[in-house]
Structures are given as structure tokens and as C-alpha cells.
Amino acid sequence: MFYTYIIFSRSKNRYYTGYTSSTPQVRLDRHNNGMTPSTKSGIPWLLKFYKSFDSKSDAIKYENFIKRQKSQNFIKKLIASNENEVLE
């Protein structure tokens, strides 16, 4: 199983989108333990959304689709419309 996920940093008021082959919670822990240089300055991160996929390529395609939108409003709407996929 693969996942596309969105995390949020209150201190940076920033969303980060990625994909993982581990569970979204395990990946969030890696971000919050400073193991990802690009997100280290935004600790703590909150898991706001995830979606599961059977293939790595589908997870990456969805991640790239979200990133191409270049819009916090798009991400906020995505999170709001998929509340069943949200972990808090």
C-alpha cells in the first residue's frame, strides 16, 4: 500500500504534500523528528489528509497533481471534502 499525504505546520502556515510506502502516521513521525530536511523548520507538523493507493506510481501521480495546483485554497477544499480520510 502507498499513500499520498498532506501535513500542515502552524508555525509556518504551510502545507507539505508527499507520498510514502509506510503508514501516514509513521511518515509524520519522521517529519516531526527532524528526519526530513525540507520540513525540519516547520515542526510540529499535523497530518491533515491521506489517500491510499495500490501502486507507487498512482500515489506519485496524485501527489504531483496536488502540487501542480499551487494553491492552499485547493488543498483546504480537498481536506474539507475528504473528511473521512483525515487523521487528527
KELUM-529611 format. One line per 2 residues: number of its first residue (from 1); their letters; for each residue x, y, z of C-alpha. Coordinates in steps of 0.1 Angstrom, whole numbers, plus 5000, padded with zeros to 4 digits. Layout:
<sites>
NUM) A) X Y Z | ...
</sites>
This chain:
<sites>
1) MF) 5000 5000 5000 | 5012 5035 4992
3) YT) 4998 5068 5004 | 4997 5104 4993
5) YI) 4995 5127 5023 | 4993 5164 5033
7) IF) 5007 5177 5065 | 5004 5212 5079
9) SR) 5027 5234 5100 | 5010 5260 5121
11) SK) 5043 5278 5128 | 5050 5282 5091
13) NR) 5013 5283 5079 | 5024 5259 5053
15) YY) 5012 5226 5038 | 5035 5199 5026
17) TG) 5024 5171 5002 | 5043 5139 4998
19) YT) 5039 5102 4993 | 5051 5072 5013
21) SS) 5051 5034 5014 | 5049 5034 5052
23) TP) 5018 5044 5071 | 5010 5082 5071
25) QV) 5015 5082 5109 | 5050 5067 5106
27) RL) 5059 5092 5079 | 5045 5121 5101
29) DR) 5067 5109 5129 | 5098 5111 5107
31) HN) 5089 5147 5097 | 5084 5157 5133
33) NG) 5116 5140 5144 | 5135 5163 5120
35) MT) 5145 5134 5097 | 5133 5153 5066
37) PS) 5155 5184 5059 | 5128 5202 5038
39) TK) 5103 5201 5067 | 5126 5204 5097
41) SG) 5119 5241 5102 | 5081 5236 5104
43) IP) 5080 5212 5133 | 5055 5202 5146
45) WL) 5035 5190 5116 | 4999 5178 5117
47) LK) 4986 5151 5094 | 4956 5167 5076
49) FY) 4949 5143 5048 | 4959 5110 5033
51) KS) 4947 5088 5004 | 4957 5052 4998
53) FD) 4968 5036 4965 | 4977 5001 4954
55) SK) 5007 5013 4934 | 5035 5037 4940
57) SD) 5030 5053 4906 | 4994 5062 4914
59) AI) 5005 5078 4947 | 5031 5098 4930
61) KY) 5007 5109 4902 | 4982 5121 4928
63) EN) 5010 5139 4948 | 5021 5157 4916
65) FI) 4985 5166 4907 | 4981 5183 4941
67) KR) 5014 5201 4938 | 5006 5214 4903
69) QK) 4976 5232 4917 | 5000 5255 4936
71) SQ) 4971 5266 4959 | 4964 5265 4996
73) NF) 4928 5270 4988 | 4928 5239 4966
75) IK) 4944 5219 4995 | 4919 5233 5020
77) KL) 4890 5223 4998 | 4905 5188 4993
79) IA) 4909 5183 5030 | 4873 5195 5037
81) SN) 4858 5173 5011 | 4876 5142 5022
83) EN) 4870 5143 5060 | 4868 5105 5061
85) EV) 4905 5104 5051 | 4916 5129 5077
87) LE) 4936 5120 5108 | 4939 5144 5137
</sites>
